[in-house]
Amino acid sequence: MDVSSLLDELHLCTPPLGENPLPSSPLPPITSLLVHLQRHLIGGASDKHSLIGYVARLFQKADAHWLFSPASAEELWAELEAAHISVVCALIGCAALAPCDDNRGLPPPGDYRHVPALATQVCSTLQALLGRLEEAGVGAREGLLLAMAPHVCVFAVTHFQEQAWSDFSSRRAAQSLQGALLKAGSWTNSAHLLMGNVGLGKDGEGQTGGILGGVLDVLQPQLTKESWRHGEAAKLVFAWTLLQVTRPALAPHLPRLLPCALLLSDHHAVENCMLGVRCLHHILLHTPACELRQYNRGQVVYQALFKHLYTSEDDVIQRVLECMLDLLLVLEKPPSSAGTHRRKPSRHDDVLRLLLTHMEGEHKVLLRRVYASVLPAYLNRMGVAVCRHLRRLERILIGYLEISDPPDETSRLKVLEALQITLAAAWPRFVCRVDMLLPCLLRLLVDVSRDPHLQEAARHQLTSQASRCVALLHAAARRDLQQVDSMWEELDCLTTVTMATES
């Protein structure tokens, strides 16, 4: 029987105001009709738009009781739920993205030209189904809504992102579908949808874990080691989902979330690697340390991140170093809290040693800025244990201070901050280093005062930070700066620093 003929026989029409829609002739069981529709939707029909339109008409005008009630026996609820889910999945499949053979997950040009129109129509059809589901009783809609919500959520998130397979209309339709899903289940936002009341710390009846597990079930086949590269959307939906989930809802799903994040971070493409590192960082921030140490998970993440420290991509390096700073606290105590006992070398030393090695030989401006921006945080974490690295650190600090970094002088300012931290933590070790550091700082002050191209804000910050370093050196070495060679007499701030430290 043709689908259009079957729907015409239903005599679906708009009822008078205030009345429920009632068919004028006996109708087949809804499960039989849904199975029939599902077969046609996945059968490769030539005119998908018309077929989706027929389904939308069914959802809009059919009697809600007939749509969401089994024929008679109570055991048919599972069959009814499965039939509805099959139709929802078939509708979503009509706007599915074409798989690609490219290792980076990018489809051939033109493969997405028909997707936005189909996605817009599917969004409208699913929104009509959710609207009718609201009209049904609580008992009828509760299980069905929770069963279809993961599929609808994944579809909506796929198409409301600004990507090659979406346009303005499809993104707006997908956002409207997501809103309808939240309204149907009385969820306040996407985080509540995924985590439920438990994740948001709410109490009371109806407490649920959300649909995070269901969403991961939908995404899992597309996120295996072999399959994730063949689709661009699955990784984006996974990342969006993960970044919505916070503690304590994240920890129970850690065995399913962590492998996918590691897969992304291990890819050679920069955008995939950065996305994976961002996911790993989110997991670290929202998972208890005991969970990360269990089964050696933290060590696995450490090894995955450590190898990225050898890359030459500045964006990747910055994300990895920021993530590593939080990961090290999970794996070990900070060296600055080791007390008076003799401290063994740790992972903090390994990361800082490699960081200093790369800084010493780096000539790219962007990478120098990244290294200089994270150096103060690592030195602050090391505390007095930085003494292990003073010889190399001294060469790096002097080298970075001698090279200008216009227009904001980011590298110099961060290196001056790092020098202040080091002087405060290990000042007794700088008594013998004043003769090397002080001339460098004074040259910097002279260059800054004479540079006509330097912005006034940067000039003020450099002068202030360098003067602070000179004052710390003066306090550490207890040497009178007024006895410095007469070549620095024209530097006004030197007298100011001397007077400030003596007072």
DAKARA-V100350 format. One record per residue. N is the residue number from 1. RES is the residue in one letter. OMEGA is omega as a letter, one per 40 degrees, with the letter a starting at -180 (NA if undefined). Layout:
N,RES,OMEGA  N,RES,OMEGA
This chain:
1,M,i  2,D,a  3,V,a  4,S,i  5,S,a  6,L,i  7,L,i  8,D,i  9,E,i  10,L,a  11,H,a  12,L,a  13,C,i  14,T,a  15,P,i  16,P,a  17,L,i  18,G,i  19,E,i  20,N,i  21,P,i  22,L,i  23,P,a  24,S,i  25,S,i  26,P,a  27,L,i  28,P,i  29,P,a  30,I,i  31,T,i  32,S,a  33,L,a  34,L,i  35,V,i  36,H,i  37,L,a  38,Q,i  39,R,a  40,H,a  41,L,a  42,I,a  43,G,i  44,G,i  45,A,a  46,S,a  47,D,a  48,K,a  49,H,i  50,S,a  51,L,i  52,I,i  53,G,i  54,Y,i  55,V,i  56,A,i  57,R,i  58,L,a  59,F,a  60,Q,a  61,K,a  62,A,i  63,D,a  64,A,i  65,H,i  66,W,a  67,L,a  68,F,i  69,S,i  70,P,a  71,A,a  72,S,a  73,A,a  74,E,a  75,E,i  76,L,i  77,W,i  78,A,i  79,E,i  80,L,i  81,E,i  82,A,i  83,A,i  84,H,a  85,I,i  86,S,i  87,V,i  88,V,i  89,C,i  90,A,i  91,L,i  92,I,i  93,G,i  94,C,i  95,A,a  96,A,i  97,L,a  98,A,i  99,P,a  100,C,a  101,D,a  102,D,a  103,N,a  104,R,i  105,G,a  106,L,a  107,P,i  108,P,a  109,P,i  110,G,a  111,D,a  112,Y,a  113,R,a  114,H,a  115,V,a  116,P,a  117,A,i  118,L,i  119,A,i  120,T,a  121,Q,i  122,V,i  123,C,i  124,S,i  125,T,i  126,L,i  127,Q,i  128,A,i  129,L,i  130,L,i  131,G,i  132,R,i  133,L,i  134,E,a  135,E,a  136,A,i  137,G,a  138,V,a  139,G,a  140,A,a  141,R,a  142,E,a  143,G,a  144,L,a  145,L,i  146,L,a  147,A,a  148,M,a  149,A,i  150,P,i  151,H,a  152,V,a  153,C,i  154,V,i  155,F,a  156,A,a  157,V,i  158,T,a  159,H,i  160,F,i  161,Q,a  162,E,a  163,Q,a  164,A,a  165,W,a  166,S,i  167,D,a  168,F,a  169,S,a  170,S,i  171,R,i  172,R,i  173,A,i  174,A,i  175,Q,i  176,S,i  177,L,i  178,Q,i  179,G,i  180,A,i  181,L,i  182,L,a  183,K,a  184,A,a  185,G,a  186,S,i  187,W,a  188,T,a  189,N,a  190,S,i  191,A,i  192,H,i  193,L,a  194,L,a  195,M,a  196,G,a  197,N,a  198,V,a  199,G,a  200,L,i  201,G,i  202,K,i  203,D,i  204,G,a  205,E,i  206,G,a  207,Q,a  208,T,i  209,G,a  210,G,a  211,I,a  212,L,i  213,G,i  214,G,i  215,V,i  216,L,i  217,D,i  218,V,a  219,L,a  220,Q,a  221,P,a  222,Q,a  223,L,i  224,T,a  225,K,a  226,E,a  227,S,a  228,W,a  229,R,a  230,H,i  231,G,a  232,E,a  233,A,a  234,A,a  235,K,i  236,L,i  237,V,i  238,F,a  239,A,i  240,W,a  241,T,a  242,L,a  243,L,i  244,Q,a  245,V,i  246,T,i  247,R,e  248,P,a  249,A,a  250,L,a  251,A,a  252,P,a  253,H,a  254,L,a  255,P,i  256,R,a  257,L,a  258,L,a  259,P,a  260,C,i  261,A,i  262,L,i  263,L,a  264,L,a  265,S,a  266,D,a  267,H,a  268,H,i  269,A,a  270,V,a  271,E,i  272,N,i  273,C,a  274,M,i  275,L,i  276,G,i  277,V,i  278,R,i  279,C,i  280,L,i  281,H,i  282,H,i  283,I,i  284,L,a  285,L,a  286,H,i  287,T,i  288,P,a  289,A,a  290,C,i  291,E,a  292,L,i  293,R,a  294,Q,a  295,Y,i  296,N,a  297,R,a  298,G,i  299,Q,i  300,V,i  301,V,i  302,Y,i  303,Q,i  304,A,a  305,L,a  306,F,a  307,K,i  308,H,i  309,L,i  310,Y,a  311,T,i  312,S,i  313,E,a  314,D,i  315,D,i  316,V,a  317,I,a  318,Q,i  319,R,a  320,V,a  321,L,i  322,E,i  323,C,a  324,M,a  325,L,i  326,D,a  327,L,a  328,L,i  329,L,i  330,V,a  331,L,a  332,E,i  333,K,i  334,P,a  335,P,a  336,S,a  337,S,a  338,A,i  339,G,a  340,T,a  341,H,i  342,R,a  343,R,i  344,K,i  345,P,a  346,S,i  347,R,i  348,H,i  349,D,a  350,D,a  351,V,a  352,L,i  353,R,i  354,L,i  355,L,i  356,L,i  357,T,i  358,H,i  359,M,a  360,E,a  361,G,a  362,E,i  363,H,i  364,K,a  365,V,a  366,L,i  367,L,i  368,R,i  369,R,i  370,V,a  371,Y,a  372,A,a  373,S,a  374,V,a  375,L,i  376,P,a  377,A,i  378,Y,i  379,L,i  380,N,i  381,R,a  382,M,a  383,G,a  384,V,i  385,A,i  386,V,i  387,C,i  388,R,a  389,H,a  390,L,a  391,R,i  392,R,a  393,L,i  394,E,i  395,R,a  396,I,a  397,L,i  398,I,a  399,G,a  400,Y,i  401,L,a  402,E,a  403,I,a  404,S,a  405,D,a  406,P,e  407,P,a  408,D,a  409,E,a  410,T,a  411,S,a  412,R,a  413,L,i  414,K,i  415,V,i  416,L,i  417,E,i  418,A,i  419,L,i  420,Q,i  421,I,a  422,T,i  423,L,a  424,A,a  425,A,a  426,A,a  427,W,i  428,P,a  429,R,a  430,F,i  431,V,a  432,C,a  433,R,a  434,V,a  435,D,i  436,M,a  437,L,a  438,L,i  439,P,i  440,C,i  441,L,i  442,L,i  443,R,i  444,L,a  445,L,i  446,V,i  447,D,a  448,V,a  449,S,a  450,R,a  451,D,a  452,P,a  453,H,a  454,L,i  455,Q,a  456,E,i  457,A,i  458,A,i  459,R,a  460,H,a  461,Q,i  462,L,i  463,T,a  464,S,a  465,Q,i  466,A,i  467,S,i  468,R,i  469,C,i  470,V,i  471,A,i  472,L,i  473,L,i  474,H,i  475,A,a  476,A,a  477,A,a  478,R,a  479,R,a  480,D,a  481,L,i  482,Q,i  483,Q,i  484,V,a  485,D,a  486,S,i  487,M,a  488,W,a  489,E,a  490,E,a  491,L,a  492,D,a  493,C,a  494,L,i  495,T,i  496,T,a  497,V,a  498,T,a  499,M,a  500,A,a  501,T,i  502,E,a  503,S,NA
